[in-house]
Amino acid sequence: MLMDCMTYKTAINAVASEISTKGGRILVTGSTGLIGSCIIDVLLAVNASFGKKYQIFALGRSEEKLLRRFGKNDDLHFVVQDVTEPLKVDNLDHIIHAASNADPKSYALYPAETIMTNIQGAKNVLEYCRRNNTRVLLTSSFEVYGKLEQDIYDETKYGIIDLDLIRSCYPESKRTAELLFRSYADEYNVDCVIARLSSIYGPTMKNDDSKAHAQFIRNALAGENIVMKSKGEQIRSYCYVMDAVSALFAILYKGKSGEAYNVANENSIASIAELAKTIADQAGTEVVFELPDEIENKGFSKPQNCVLNTEKIKALGWSGKYDLEQGISETLEILREM
């Protein structure tokens, strides 16, 4: 298990120390995913190192997956259900809503499910918060910005999303989920905040994650050449999962209700090709090129630069600690320890 890895435990404890004065009853949806599982580990670390401050609820569709990821822990309660159903937990103080299909292969194979999970899931979470006065954070995506005629995106900018593309099921439904959050804040005074995540990577990624950087990392760990399916010229903001989770807690506890915040590290901006080379150099392998298959091509986004402006989240007192090389190095180190 990840928590048996000393490097991972050290990184988790560093984030836990940032919220060591907080506590309460908190639910995390999407709890076995890249981000949700890391959040759960941080909350467990707070309880282990700083006193029993949190009652933690992990929502997932499979008890088997929850047990396999977290094991049995008296501080962690499993909520086994689909997020498209009404929530079954009482008296929550906070919810971090991170349940979503979040990789290109899923967008291509399950576009309808991707849409319904994002929209119906958001509605169920918001209805719970409306009835119970619970504060909630939505994990959204840089993809909601669509195509803009600029490279740097702040929280006020919005571009075009191509509705003829099946993979638009993800950004368009995330846009709708965001608007639903803002609507509940305006109409029902639901206390909510939104985090627009950049490209997140780290050791908590799933084995079947089809995002390019996840495939690169798996190639590197296997000692294989990194396979590029395009020239990889588009520039993006990246963020190591430890920085991302730290940012989510900053938004949850300090963010202004009804507002959206970009989550990115200003020291982790690179093209996809540069990212591939960084991983390959650290693993001692090479970068090679290969044409994508039909399913991969269907799930790909069209090339465009997307650098997230981080001034708004920095105003909350947050800043990232890992640049791209440090984040990749720690990711590889942790995964090798497992």
Secondary structure, DSSP 8 states (H G I E B T S, - for coil): -GGG-HHHHHHHHHHHHHTTT--EEEEEESTTSHHHHHHHHHHHHHHHHH-S-EEEEEEES-HHHHHHHH---TTEEEEES-TTS-----S-SEEEE--S--SHHHHHH-HHHHHHHHHHHHHHHHHHHHHHT-EEEEEEEGGGG-B-SSSEE-TT---B--TTSGGGHHHHHHHHHHHHHHHHHHHH---EEEEEE-EEESTT--TT--SHHHHHHHHHHTT--EEESS----EEEEEEHHHHHHHHHHHHHHS-TT-EEEE--TT-EEEHHHHHHHHHHHHT--EEE----HHHHHH------BEE--HHHHTTT------HHHHHHHHHHHHHH-
